[in-house]
Amino acid sequence: MPGYDKEFEQTRLNMLAEQHRNIVGSKGEVCFEADHENRLSGTSWTLDDDIFDRVSESGFKLHLMELLDAFIAYRAQCNESPRKQGIVRFNNGAMTIEWLNDETTQLSH
């Protein structure tokens, strides 16, 4: 089995950003967490008001949630930590991901 690819997540986020330039040109943040089976279990979105409807209508929300689920599963498959929660930020056409320690409870704020 190949080892963990450190570029896997950012490469896919860059592809999503290219596909949804009109969304990631605005400012947003998505906090997410995984369940004990290493699947996406919850998200919390903070967005500029003017893009709230477009996030769902454009398919961006669904695409990002599918990616996050894949990232979590991939990290579990490779036994890579942290993998239980993190934050995706987008602004000025770029997207980044920050993984939080598994003990942090970001979504409960």
N, C-alpha and C positions, 0 to 999 in steps of 0.2 A: 504494500500500500504506500502511495506517495506521501510525503510529509505535508504539513500545513503550508499553504501558499499565502504568504503575508500580503500579496498584491490582490488576491481574489476579491475581497470586499470592496476596496477602493476602485478597482477596475470596473466592477459592476455598478457602483454608485455613479461613476463618471459616465457610463453608458446611459443610465437612467436620467441623469442630469441633461445629457445631450438630447434625449428623447422628449424631455419635458422642460425645455428652456424657459418657457413662459411662466412656469411654476417656481423653479429654483432661482429665477431672477429676483424673486421676492424673498423675504425673510421668514424662516420657519424653523421649528424644532419639534422632533418627535422622540419622546421618551418611550422605551419599550421594555418588556420583560418576558421571560420564558418560564414555562412550567417545569415540573420535575421530569417530564418526558422529553425535554429539550425541543419544545415547540413554542412558537410565539403565542403568548397568552393574553397580552394586553398592550395597548398603546395610549399615549396621551399627547395630543397635538396642540401646539401653540403656533398660530399663524397670523400673518398680516390679514386684517379683516377682508380686504378686497380679493383675496384668493381662496377664501374658505370654500365656496361653492365649486370653483374650478378644480380644486384638488380631487374631489370625488368624480365630477363630471368628466374630467380628462383621463381618468384611469390611473393617475399618479398614486393615489392612496392605495389602491389594490396592488399596483406594481411594487410599491415600496414595502408593503406588508408581506408580499410573497418573497421579496428579497431578504427581508429580516428573518423570516422563517427559515429560508435556505441558509443564511449565515449562521444561525443558531445550530441548525442540524449539522452543518459542515464542521463547526468548531467542536461539537460533541463527537462527531465521527473521528476527528483528529485528536481528540482529548485535549483541546486547547481551551484555556481559561484566560480571562473571564468569559462567560457565555450566557449568563442569566439575565443581564440587563445592560442597557446602554442608551445613548442619545445620538440621533442623527440630526445634524444641523445643515441647513441650506441657506444660501444668501449669495447674491451677485453671480449666479450661475454655477456655483460650486456646491458640492455636498461632501460632508465629512461624517465619520462615525467615531464615537468614543465609547469604549466598553467600560462599564463600571464594575468595581469589585462585586462579587456575587452577594456579599453581605449588605450592600447599600440598598436602601429602599426608596429609590427616586420617585416611583409612581405614586407613592402614598402621600406626597406633599400636596 
